[in-house]
Amino acid sequence: METALLPGTVVGAGQYDPQAIARMYDAQSVRVWRRALAILWPLVLFVLKLVTDRLTGRLATHEARRAQEFRQLLTDLGPAAIKIGQALSTRPDLVPPTYLEELTLLQDQLPAFPNAVAYQFIKEELGRPPAQIFAELSPQPVAAASLGQVYKGQLHSGEWVAVKVQRPGLVEQISLDIYILRHLMAWVKGRVKRIRSDLVAILDEFATRLYEEMDYTQEGLNAEKFAQLYGHIPDIYVPKIYWNFTGRRVLTMEWIAGIKLTDVEKMAQAGLDTKHMVAIGVQCSLRQLLEHGFFHADPHPGNLLAMPGGQLAYLDFGMMSYVNPQQRYGLITAIVHMVNRDYEALAQDYVELGFLTPDTDLTPIKPALNQVFTEILGPAGALSASVSQLNIKNITDKLSKMMYEYPFQVPAYYALIIRSLVTLEGIAITIDPQFKVLNLAYPYVAKRLLTDPAPELRQSLKDLLFKDGTFRWNRLENLIKNAAHSEDFDLEKVMVQVGDFLFSERGRFIREKLAEELALGLDQWGQNVWQQFLPNGHHPTATVPASWEHLRSLWGILQGVPGFEPRRFLPLVSQMVFRPETGQFAQYVARRWSERFISRWLRGLVLNGSNGSSPTLLLSSP
């Protein structure tokens, strides 16, 4: 599990320790300076080009070319630089938009290393030469990336497997590069005021994940955890890990015979529905990001394969990340505030999510958010109509420009989320240019808002349904319509959750508002009934309250929900009727209705008395 770099000094490939690395390379000044020059010289030449462009006024016209040169520069510098470039492609707080676009094209591919070296690593890690472990091994690697290369093999027991072998000297090379770059980041941070983010902390976060990725036993554990959390989802497949043939530098896993989702022709020949396969990936990603928090951070086309039976197989579990519960709830809340165009609350969400420090002046940020999301969302309209048009890449591009101008610091977890979603949407758009990931995602978000008992989401639901004390029925209707399209939407569970929340202390605000609506409806209904016994034209006709129309509309929506059957809800209704809170709610409605009735009767008494006539019941509302 460890690699010796100096006598008495070791670095574990699965555990990043910057202090241990510093102690090691502080004593190797010649080696450090040789590598530092190899890194810094091309970087200095590149910076000189940027300075020349600025002095000659050609910075904007040459920006695209310089971005391409920067991508090639990172490719030439080796595995650590390639990985850093990929990480920078999700950091709009550090890199201008043009460079972000170019870095997304950075290929994680290098020439293969000799088979003899790979076979030696297999023998060292597994204790036996390859011929004793594998009945067959492909004569050449089927893929070669920055960290390792993959062979197709067959075990003596008959199973076909993928055998990943790490590049020689990888830990030493990356440790040295990280050591040099860490010093460089500290120097840049202290001298370039434009950069607000903590570059050393960002590099340390990146290095921590990179060291985990270099430990193939950790990748195997990631795969098994992924299978435990998501392997039960219909049409999701996670390959098996063969632990008897796995070590730190060698990983043996089940071989998956599948088709890349972007290979539309082969998908069609196999009779597979490409759009459906992408939809499966989107739903699984939502579970990863917003339900369990453990997510695959690198779902590129080579890591998502359609199997002949219609299952979507995930591969390569080296780059994984985690979103904690507060961050998950914060993301859902931010989506609600974004769609509601509540930019003051959205600015505060960015503070809670770690994009802005608590002492940040939000005054200039709120109008900037307003401008950005007005461009994204377009004219105000129905909730579902706005969401269905949202494109993650479009959102990311526009937010990137704003974040580069204002004091945003993009958290590492969010950068990986964006990378994951943008990659997934890129695959989808290759198949269908009109594909919108968020159009598929919002039903899941709607379902979570309706069913998740977490206090944070209960507050988000309240924010969604109420504005300035007014209940927004159209929001509730759209929410249920969207939630009903979620694959695992359970209307009975929703009704139970709504009932529990409505009669809880946290639901008191909504309960009182609904009681007011019902009292108003009863009052107007009573006026309609009374009007029938009065001479025509004697009093104005009362209209049916809008809330009752909305209730009828909601009933129609519920009838259209798959699996809706009124008889199934009779036991639930009877349980709610006999709850103590229901009696209290009914008493409150009756009291508010009687207050309106008495108030109107007294007004009628006073007004008719002042006219010298006998008192009659006025039907106008107080």
C-alpha positions as CSV (number, residue, x, y, z in Angstrom):
1,M,0.0,0.0,0.0
2,E,3.0,2.4,0.2
3,T,5.8,3.5,-2.1
4,A,9.2,4.3,-0.7
5,L,10.8,7.5,-2.1
6,L,13.7,8.0,0.2
7,P,15.2,5.8,2.9
8,G,12.9,6.0,5.9
9,T,10.3,8.1,4.1
10,V,7.1,6.7,2.6
11,V,4.0,8.1,0.9
12,G,0.7,6.1,0.8
13,A,-1.0,6.3,-2.6
14,G,-4.4,6.4,-0.9
15,Q,-3.7,9.1,1.6
16,Y,-2.5,12.6,0.8
17,D,-0.2,14.1,3.4
18,P,1.3,17.4,2.3
19,Q,3.6,17.6,5.4
20,A,5.1,14.2,4.6
21,I,5.6,15.2,1.0
22,A,7.3,18.5,2.0
23,R,9.7,16.7,4.4
24,M,10.6,14.3,1.6
25,Y,11.3,16.8,-1.2
26,D,12.8,19.5,1.0
27,A,15.9,17.3,1.0
28,Q,15.9,16.8,-2.8
29,S,16.5,20.3,-4.0
30,V,18.3,19.2,-7.3
31,R,15.4,16.9,-8.3
32,V,12.9,19.6,-7.3
33,W,14.5,22.4,-9.3
34,R,14.9,20.2,-12.4
35,R,11.2,19.3,-12.4
36,A,10.2,22.9,-11.4
37,L,12.1,24.3,-14.4
38,A,10.3,21.7,-16.7
39,I,7.0,23.0,-15.3
40,L,7.7,26.7,-14.9
41,W,9.6,27.4,-18.2
42,P,6.6,26.6,-20.5
43,L,4.3,28.4,-18.0
44,V,6.5,31.5,-18.0
45,L,6.6,31.5,-21.9
46,F,2.8,31.2,-21.9
47,V,2.4,34.1,-19.4
48,L,4.7,36.2,-21.5
49,K,2.4,35.7,-24.5
50,L,-0.5,36.9,-22.4
51,V,1.4,40.0,-21.3
52,T,2.3,40.7,-24.9
53,D,-1.3,40.3,-25.9
54,R,-2.4,42.7,-23.2
55,L,0.2,45.3,-24.2
56,T,-0.7,45.2,-27.9
57,G,-4.4,45.2,-27.2
58,R,-5.0,41.7,-28.7
59,L,-5.9,39.9,-25.5
60,A,-9.5,39.4,-26.5
61,T,-8.8,38.4,-30.2
62,H,-6.1,35.9,-29.1
63,E,-8.0,34.5,-26.2
64,A,-9.3,31.4,-28.0
65,R,-5.9,30.5,-29.4
66,R,-4.2,31.0,-26.0
67,A,-6.8,28.7,-24.4
68,Q,-5.9,26.0,-26.9
69,E,-2.2,26.5,-26.2
70,F,-2.9,26.2,-22.5
71,R,-4.7,22.9,-22.9
72,Q,-1.8,21.5,-24.9
73,L,0.7,22.8,-22.4
74,L,-1.1,20.8,-19.6
75,T,-1.2,17.7,-21.7
76,D,2.6,17.9,-22.3
77,L,3.3,18.3,-18.6
78,G,1.9,14.8,-17.7
79,P,-0.7,13.1,-15.5
80,A,-0.8,15.6,-12.6
81,A,-1.2,18.6,-15.0
82,I,-3.9,16.8,-17.0
83,K,-5.9,16.1,-13.8
84,I,-5.5,19.7,-12.6
85,G,-6.7,21.0,-16.0
86,Q,-9.8,18.8,-15.8
87,A,-10.4,20.2,-12.3
88,L,-9.9,23.8,-13.5
89,S,-12.6,23.2,-16.2
90,T,-15.2,23.4,-13.4
91,R,-13.8,26.4,-11.6
92,P,-15.4,29.6,-12.9
93,D,-14.0,31.5,-9.9
94,L,-10.4,30.8,-11.1
95,V,-10.6,30.5,-14.9
96,P,-12.2,32.8,-17.6
97,P,-15.1,31.3,-19.5
98,T,-13.1,30.8,-22.8
99,Y,-10.5,28.7,-20.9
100,L,-13.3,26.8,-19.1
101,E,-14.7,25.7,-22.5
102,E,-11.3,24.6,-23.8
103,L,-10.3,22.7,-20.7
104,T,-13.4,20.5,-21.0
105,L,-11.8,19.1,-24.1
106,L,-8.7,18.0,-22.2
107,Q,-8.3,14.3,-22.9
108,D,-7.3,11.9,-20.1
109,Q,-5.2,9.8,-22.5
110,L,-1.5,9.1,-22.8
111,P,0.6,6.5,-24.7
112,A,0.6,3.0,-23.2
113,F,3.6,1.8,-21.2
114,P,5.3,-1.5,-21.9
115,N,3.5,-4.8,-21.2
116,A,6.6,-6.0,-19.3
117,V,6.2,-3.3,-16.7
118,A,2.4,-4.0,-16.4
119,Y,3.0,-7.7,-15.9
120,Q,5.7,-7.0,-13.3
121,F,3.2,-4.8,-11.3
122,I,0.6,-7.6,-11.5
123,K,3.1,-10.1,-10.1
124,E,4.2,-7.7,-7.3
125,E,0.6,-6.8,-6.3
126,L,-1.0,-10.2,-6.6
127,G,1.9,-12.5,-5.8
128,R,1.8,-14.5,-9.0
129,P,2.7,-13.9,-12.6
130,P,-0.2,-13.0,-14.9
131,A,-0.2,-16.4,-16.6
132,Q,-1.1,-18.1,-13.3
133,I,-4.0,-15.7,-12.7
134,F,-5.4,-15.2,-16.2
135,A,-6.2,-17.8,-18.8
136,E,-6.1,-15.0,-21.3
137,L,-4.9,-11.4,-21.4
138,S,-5.1,-9.1,-24.4
139,P,-1.7,-8.6,-26.1
140,Q,-2.1,-4.8,-25.9
141,P,-4.0,-2.5,-23.6
142,V,-7.6,-1.7,-24.7
143,A,-7.3,1.8,-23.2
144,A,-4.5,3.9,-21.8
145,A,-5.2,6.9,-19.5
146,S,-3.1,9.3,-17.4
147,L,-3.1,7.1,-14.3
148,G,-3.1,3.6,-15.8
149,Q,-4.1,1.3,-18.7
150,V,-6.6,-1.5,-19.1
151,Y,-6.4,-5.0,-20.5
152,K,-9.2,-7.4,-21.3
153,G,-8.6,-10.8,-19.6
154,Q,-10.3,-14.1,-18.7
155,L,-9.9,-15.9,-15.4
156,H,-9.2,-19.6,-15.3
157,S,-12.7,-20.0,-13.9
158,G,-14.1,-18.6,-17.2
159,E,-15.2,-15.0,-16.2
160,W,-14.1,-12.2,-18.6
161,V,-12.6,-9.3,-16.7
162,A,-11.1,-5.8,-17.1
163,V,-7.6,-5.5,-15.6
164,K,-6.5,-2.0,-14.8
165,V,-2.7,-1.5,-14.1
166,Q,-1.2,1.7,-12.8
167,R,1.5,3.6,-14.5
168,P,5.0,3.2,-13.2
169,G,6.4,5.9,-10.9
170,L,3.0,7.6,-10.8
171,V,2.9,8.3,-7.1
172,E,6.4,9.7,-7.1
173,Q,5.8,11.9,-10.2
174,I,2.5,13.3,-8.9
175,S,3.8,13.8,-5.4
176,L,6.7,15.9,-6.8
177,D,4.4,17.9,-9.1
178,I,2.0,18.6,-6.2
179,Y,4.9,19.7,-4.0
180,I,6.0,22.2,-6.6
181,L,2.6,23.5,-7.5
182,R,1.7,23.9,-3.8
183,H,4.6,26.4,-3.4
184,L,3.6,28.1,-6.7
185,M,0.0,28.5,-5.6
186,A,1.0,30.0,-2.3
187,W,3.3,32.5,-4.2
188,V,0.5,33.4,-6.7
189,K,-2.1,33.8,-3.9
190,G,0.1,36.2,-2.1
191,R,0.8,38.4,-5.1
192,V,-2.2,38.3,-7.4
193,K,-5.1,40.3,-5.8
194,R,-7.5,39.3,-8.6
195,I,-7.5,35.7,-7.2
196,R,-9.8,35.5,-4.1
197,S,-10.0,31.8,-3.6
198,D,-7.6,29.9,-1.4
199,L,-5.5,28.2,-4.1
200,V,-3.5,26.0,-1.6
201,A,-6.7,24.7,-0.1
202,I,-8.2,24.0,-3.5
203,L,-5.0,22.1,-4.5
204,D,-5.0,20.1,-1.3
205,E,-8.7,19.1,-1.9
206,F,-7.8,18.1,-5.5
207,A,-4.7,16.2,-4.3
208,T,-6.7,14.3,-1.7
209,R,-9.1,12.9,-4.3
210,L,-6.2,12.2,-6.8
211,Y,-4.4,10.1,-4.2
212,E,-7.5,8.2,-3.5
213,E,-7.9,7.6,-7.2
214,M,-4.3,6.2,-7.4
215,D,-5.3,3.5,-4.8
216,Y,-7.2,0.9,-6.7
217,T,-8.4,-0.8,-3.6
218,Q,-10.3,2.4,-2.8
219,E,-11.8,2.3,-6.3
220,G,-13.0,-1.2,-5.6
221,L,-14.6,-0.1,-2.3
222,N,-16.2,2.8,-4.2
223,A,-17.7,0.4,-6.7
224,E,-19.2,-1.8,-4.0
225,K,-20.7,1.2,-2.1
226,F,-22.1,2.5,-5.4
227,A,-23.7,-0.9,-6.0
228,Q,-25.1,-1.0,-2.5
229,L,-26.8,2.4,-2.9
230,Y,-27.9,2.3,-6.5
231,G,-27.6,-1.2,-7.8
232,H,-31.2,-1.9,-6.9
233,I,-32.5,0.9,-9.3
234,P,-34.1,-0.7,-12.3
235,D,-31.8,-0.8,-15.4
236,I,-28.7,0.2,-13.4
237,Y,-25.8,-2.2,-13.4
238,V,-22.5,-2.1,-11.4
239,P,-19.7,-4.5,-12.3
240,K,-18.4,-7.0,-9.8
241,I,-14.9,-6.5,-8.2
242,Y,-12.7,-9.6,-8.0
243,W,-10.9,-8.9,-4.7
244,N,-8.6,-11.9,-4.9
245,F,-7.0,-10.3,-8.0
246,T,-7.0,-6.7,-6.8
247,G,-4.3,-4.6,-5.1
248,R,-3.2,-1.0,-4.8
249,R,-1.8,-0.8,-8.4
250,V,-4.0,-3.5,-10.0
251,L,-7.8,-3.7,-10.2
252,T,-9.7,-6.6,-11.6
253,M,-13.4,-6.1,-12.3
254,E,-16.1,-7.7,-14.3
255,W,-15.8,-7.0,-18.1
256,I,-18.8,-5.1,-19.4
257,A,-19.7,-5.7,-23.1
258,G,-21.6,-2.6,-23.9
259,I,-22.1,0.3,-26.3
260,K,-21.2,4.0,-25.6
261,L,-24.4,6.1,-25.4
262,T,-23.0,8.5,-28.0
263,D,-22.6,5.7,-30.6
264,V,-26.2,6.2,-31.9
265,E,-25.7,3.9,-34.9
266,K,-24.7,0.9,-32.8
267,M,-27.4,1.7,-30.3
268,A,-30.0,1.5,-33.0
269,Q,-28.6,-1.7,-34.4
270,A,-28.8,-3.3,-30.9
271,G,-32.5,-2.1,-30.6
272,L,-31.7,0.1,-27.7
273,D,-33.6,3.4,-27.0
274,T,-30.8,5.9,-26.5
275,K,-33.1,8.6,-25.0
276,H,-34.4,6.1,-22.5
277,M,-30.9,5.1,-21.5
278,V,-29.9,8.7,-20.9
279,A,-33.1,9.3,-18.9
280,I,-32.0,6.3,-16.7
281,G,-28.6,8.0,-16.2
282,V,-30.3,11.3,-15.2
283,Q,-32.6,9.7,-12.7
284,C,-29.6,7.8,-11.2
285,S,-27.6,11.0,-11.0
286,L,-30.4,12.7,-9.1
287,R,-30.5,9.9,-6.6
288,Q,-26.7,10.2,-6.2
289,L,-26.7,14.0,-5.8
290,L,-29.8,14.7,-3.8
291,E,-30.7,11.5,-2.0
292,H,-27.6,9.6,-0.8
293,G,-24.9,12.2,-1.7
294,F,-22.3,9.7,-2.9
295,F,-21.9,10.4,-6.6
296,H,-19.9,9.4,-9.6
297,A,-18.0,12.5,-10.6
298,D,-16.8,11.4,-14.0
299,P,-19.7,10.1,-16.1
300,H,-18.1,10.6,-19.5
301,P,-19.2,8.5,-22.5
302,G,-16.6,5.8,-21.9
303,N,-17.8,5.3,-18.3
304,L,-21.5,4.8,-19.2
305,L,-22.3,1.8,-21.4
306,A,-25.6,0.5,-22.6
307,M,-25.8,-3.3,-22.1
308,P,-27.6,-5.6,-24.6
309,G,-30.4,-6.2,-22.1
310,G,-31.2,-2.5,-21.8
311,Q,-29.3,-1.8,-18.5
312,L,-27.0,1.1,-18.1
313,A,-23.6,0.1,-16.7
314,Y,-21.4,2.5,-14.7
315,L,-17.6,2.0,-15.0
316,D,-14.5,3.6,-13.4
317,F,-15.2,4.5,-9.7
318,G,-11.9,6.3,-9.1
319,M,-13.3,9.8,-9.0
320,M,-16.2,9.8,-6.5
321,S,-17.4,12.6,-4.3
322,Y,-19.9,13.2,-1.5
323,V,-22.5,15.9,-0.8
324,N,-23.5,16.1,2.8
325,P,-27.2,16.4,3.8
326,Q,-27.1,20.1,4.5
327,Q,-25.5,20.7,1.1
328,R,-28.2,18.5,-0.6
329,Y,-31.0,20.4,1.0
330,G,-29.3,23.7,0.2
331,L,-29.1,22.8,-3.5
332,I,-32.8,22.0,-3.6
333,T,-33.7,25.2,-1.8
334,A,-31.5,27.2,-4.2
335,I,-33.4,25.6,-7.1
336,V,-36.7,26.7,-5.6
337,H,-35.4,30.2,-5.0
338,M,-34.0,30.4,-8.6
339,V,-37.3,29.3,-10.2
340,N,-39.2,31.6,-7.9
341,R,-36.9,34.5,-8.9
342,D,-36.3,35.2,-5.2
343,Y,-32.7,36.6,-5.8
344,E,-32.3,38.0,-2.3
345,A,-32.9,34.5,-0.8
346,L,-30.7,33.0,-3.6
347,A,-27.8,35.2,-2.7
348,Q,-28.2,34.0,0.9
349,D,-28.2,30.4,-0.4
350,Y,-24.8,31.0,-1.9
351,V,-23.6,32.0,1.5
352,E,-25.0,28.9,3.2
353,L,-23.6,26.7,0.4
354,G,-20.1,28.1,0.9
355,F,-19.8,30.1,-2.4
356,L,-19.6,33.4,-0.5
357,T,-18.2,34.2,2.9
358,P,-20.7,35.3,5.6
359,D,-19.2,38.9,5.6
360,T,-19.7,39.3,1.9
361,D,-21.7,42.4,0.9
362,L,-24.6,41.0,-1.0
363,T,-25.9,44.4,-2.2
364,P,-24.2,44.3,-5.7
365,I,-24.7,40.5,-6.0
366,K,-28.5,40.5,-5.9
367,P,-29.0,42.6,-9.0
368,A,-26.3,40.6,-10.8
369,L,-28.2,37.4,-10.0
370,N,-31.4,39.0,-11.2
371,Q,-29.8,39.9,-14.5
372,V,-28.2,36.5,-15.0
373,F,-31.3,34.5,-14.2
374,T,-33.6,36.8,-16.1
375,E,-31.5,36.0,-19.2
376,I,-31.7,32.3,-18.3
377,L,-35.4,32.0,-17.3
378,G,-36.8,34.5,-19.7
379,P,-40.2,36.2,-19.1
380,A,-41.9,35.2,-15.8
381,G,-44.4,32.4,-16.4
382,A,-45.5,29.1,-15.1
383,L,-43.1,27.1,-13.0
384,S,-42.9,24.0,-15.1
385,A,-42.7,26.0,-18.3
386,S,-39.6,27.9,-17.1
387,V,-37.9,24.8,-15.8
388,S,-38.5,22.8,-18.9
389,Q,-36.4,25.3,-20.9
390,L,-33.4,25.3,-18.6
391,N,-30.1,24.1,-20.0
392,I,-27.4,23.3,-17.5
393,K,-24.6,24.3,-19.8
394,N,-26.3,27.7,-20.4
395,I,-26.7,28.2,-16.7
396,T,-23.1,27.3,-16.0
397,D,-21.7,29.6,-18.8
398,K,-23.7,32.6,-17.6
399,L,-23.0,32.0,-13.9
400,S,-19.3,31.5,-14.7
401,K,-19.0,35.0,-16.1
402,M,-20.7,36.4,-13.0
403,M,-18.7,34.4,-10.5
404,Y,-15.4,35.4,-12.2
405,E,-16.4,39.1,-11.6
406,Y,-17.7,38.8,-8.0
407,P,-16.1,37.3,-4.9
408,F,-17.4,33.8,-5.4
409,Q,-15.4,30.7,-4.3
410,V,-16.7,27.5,-5.9
411,P,-16.7,24.7,-3.3
412,A,-15.0,21.5,-4.5
413,Y,-18.2,19.4,-4.1
414,Y,-20.1,21.8,-6.4
415,A,-17.4,21.9,-9.0
416,L,-17.6,18.1,-9.3
417,I,-21.4,18.2,-9.4
418,I,-21.3,20.6,-12.3
419,R,-18.7,18.5,-14.1
420,S,-20.9,15.5,-13.7
421,L,-24.1,17.2,-14.8
422,V,-22.6,19.0,-17.7
423,T,-20.9,15.8,-19.0
424,L,-24.2,14.0,-18.7
425,E,-26.1,16.7,-20.5
426,G,-23.4,16.8,-23.2
427,I,-24.0,13.1,-23.9
428,A,-27.7,13.7,-24.0
429,I,-27.4,16.7,-26.4
430,T,-25.3,14.6,-28.7
431,I,-28.3,12.3,-29.0
432,D,-31.0,14.9,-29.0
433,P,-30.1,18.6,-29.4
434,Q,-33.4,19.6,-27.7
435,F,-32.7,17.4,-24.6
436,K,-33.0,19.2,-21.2
437,V,-31.6,17.4,-18.2
438,L,-33.5,19.7,-15.8
439,N,-36.7,18.9,-17.6
440,L,-36.3,15.3,-16.4
441,A,-34.8,16.4,-13.1
442,Y,-37.6,18.7,-11.9
443,P,-40.2,15.9,-11.3
444,Y,-37.7,14.3,-8.9
445,V,-37.2,17.7,-7.1
446,A,-40.9,18.2,-6.9
447,K,-41.4,14.7,-5.4
448,R,-38.7,15.4,-2.8
449,L,-40.4,18.7,-1.9
450,L,-43.7,17.0,-1.4
451,T,-42.5,13.9,0.5
452,D,-39.2,14.6,2.3
453,P,-39.9,15.3,6.0
454,A,-36.6,17.2,6.5
455,P,-37.3,20.7,8.1
456,E,-35.1,22.3,5.5
457,L,-37.3,21.1,2.7
458,R,-40.6,21.8,4.6
459,Q,-39.4,25.4,4.7
460,S,-38.6,25.3,1.0
461,L,-42.1,24.0,0.3
462,K,-43.6,26.9,2.3
463,D,-41.4,29.3,0.4
464,L,-42.7,27.8,-2.9
465,L,-46.4,27.9,-2.0
466,F,-46.7,31.2,-0.2
467,K,-45.7,34.7,-1.2
468,D,-46.7,37.8,0.8
469,G,-49.2,35.7,2.8
470,T,-51.0,34.5,-0.4
471,F,-51.3,30.8,-1.2
472,R,-50.2,30.2,-4.8
473,W,-52.4,27.4,-6.0
474,N,-50.8,27.3,-9.4
475,R,-47.5,26.4,-7.8
476,L,-49.0,23.5,-6.0
477,E,-50.8,22.3,-9.1
478,N,-47.6,22.4,-11.1
479,L,-45.7,20.7,-8.3
480,I,-48.0,17.8,-8.2
481,K,-48.1,17.6,-12.0
482,N,-44.3,17.4,-12.1
483,A,-44.0,15.0,-9.2
484,A,-46.4,12.6,-10.8
485,H,-43.9,12.1,-13.6
486,S,-41.3,10.9,-11.2
487,E,-40.8,7.1,-11.7
488,D,-41.2,6.3,-8.0
489,F,-43.9,8.8,-7.1
490,D,-46.2,7.4,-4.4
491,L,-49.4,9.4,-4.1
492,E,-50.4,7.6,-0.9
493,K,-47.1,8.5,0.7
494,V,-47.5,12.1,-0.4
495,M,-50.9,12.3,1.2
496,V,-49.6,10.9,4.5
497,Q,-46.7,13.3,4.5
498,V,-48.9,16.3,3.7
499,G,-51.3,15.3,6.5
500,D,-48.5,14.9,9.0
501,F,-47.0,18.2,8.0
502,L,-50.2,20.1,7.8
503,F,-51.2,19.2,11.4
504,S,-47.7,19.6,12.9
505,E,-46.4,22.8,14.6
506,R,-44.2,23.5,11.5
507,G,-47.3,23.4,9.3
508,R,-49.3,25.9,11.5
509,F,-48.8,28.8,9.1
510,I,-50.1,26.8,6.1
511,R,-53.0,25.4,8.2
512,E,-54.1,28.8,9.2
513,K,-54.0,30.1,5.7
514,L,-56.0,27.2,4.4
515,A,-58.5,27.7,7.2
516,E,-58.9,31.3,6.1
517,E,-59.5,30.1,2.5
518,L,-62.1,27.6,3.6
519,A,-63.8,30.1,5.9
520,L,-64.0,32.5,2.9
521,G,-65.4,29.8,0.7
522,L,-68.1,28.8,3.2
523,D,-69.0,32.4,3.7
524,Q,-69.4,33.0,0.0
525,W,-71.3,29.7,-0.5
526,G,-73.7,30.7,2.3
527,Q,-74.3,34.0,0.5
528,N,-75.1,32.2,-2.7
529,V,-77.6,30.0,-0.9
530,W,-79.2,32.9,0.9
531,Q,-79.4,34.9,-2.3
532,Q,-81.8,32.3,-3.7
533,F,-84.5,33.3,-1.1
534,L,-84.2,37.1,-1.9
535,P,-85.9,39.1,-4.6
536,N,-83.9,39.2,-7.8
537,G,-81.6,42.2,-8.1
538,H,-81.9,43.1,-4.4
539,H,-78.3,42.3,-3.7
540,P,-75.1,41.6,-5.7
541,T,-74.4,38.0,-6.7
542,A,-71.5,36.4,-4.8
543,T,-69.1,34.4,-6.9
544,V,-67.7,31.0,-6.2
545,P,-64.3,31.5,-4.4
546,A,-61.2,30.9,-6.5
547,S,-59.8,28.5,-3.8
548,W,-62.7,26.1,-4.5
549,E,-62.0,26.2,-8.2
550,H,-58.4,25.4,-7.4
551,L,-59.5,22.5,-5.2
552,R,-61.6,21.1,-8.1
553,S,-58.6,21.5,-10.4
554,L,-56.4,19.7,-7.9
555,W,-58.9,16.9,-7.8
556,G,-58.7,16.6,-11.5
557,I,-54.9,16.5,-11.4
558,L,-55.0,13.7,-8.8
559,Q,-57.4,11.7,-10.9
560,G,-54.8,11.7,-13.6
561,V,-51.9,10.5,-11.4
562,P,-51.0,6.9,-12.3
563,G,-52.4,4.4,-9.8
564,F,-55.0,6.8,-8.4
565,E,-57.9,4.9,-6.8
566,P,-60.2,6.8,-4.5
567,R,-61.0,3.7,-2.4
568,R,-57.3,3.3,-1.5
569,F,-57.5,6.7,0.3
570,L,-60.7,6.0,2.4
571,P,-58.7,4.5,5.3
572,L,-56.3,7.5,5.2
573,V,-59.2,10.0,5.1
574,S,-60.9,8.3,8.1
575,Q,-57.6,8.4,10.1
576,M,-57.3,12.2,9.4
577,V,-60.9,12.9,10.3
578,F,-60.5,11.4,13.8
579,R,-57.3,13.1,14.6
580,P,-57.6,15.7,17.4
581,E,-55.9,18.3,15.2
582,T,-58.6,17.9,12.6
583,G,-61.3,18.8,15.2
584,Q,-59.2,21.9,16.2
585,F,-58.8,22.8,12.5
586,A,-62.6,22.5,12.0
587,Q,-63.3,24.6,15.0
588,Y,-60.9,27.3,13.7
589,V,-62.7,27.3,10.3
590,A,-66.1,27.6,12.0
591,R,-64.9,30.4,14.2
592,R,-63.5,32.4,11.3
593,W,-66.7,31.8,9.3
594,S,-68.9,32.9,12.2
595,E,-66.7,36.0,12.7
596,R,-67.2,37.0,9.1
597,F,-71.0,36.3,9.4
598,I,-71.5,38.3,12.6
599,S,-69.3,41.2,11.3
600,R,-71.4,41.4,8.1
601,W,-74.7,41.1,10.1
602,L,-73.6,44.0,12.5
603,R,-72.7,46.1,9.5
604,G,-76.0,45.5,8.0
605,L,-77.8,46.3,11.2
606,V,-75.9,49.6,11.6
607,L,-76.3,50.6,7.9
608,N,-80.0,49.7,7.7
609,G,-80.7,51.3,11.0
610,S,-79.2,54.5,9.9
611,N,-81.6,54.5,6.9
612,G,-84.6,54.0,9.1
613,S,-85.4,50.6,7.7
614,S,-85.6,47.2,9.3
615,P,-82.3,45.3,9.5
616,T,-81.5,42.8,6.7
617,L,-78.5,40.6,6.0
618,L,-76.0,42.3,3.7
619,L,-74.3,39.9,1.5
620,S,-71.1,41.9,0.8
621,S,-68.0,40.7,2.5
622,P,-66.5,42.8,5.3
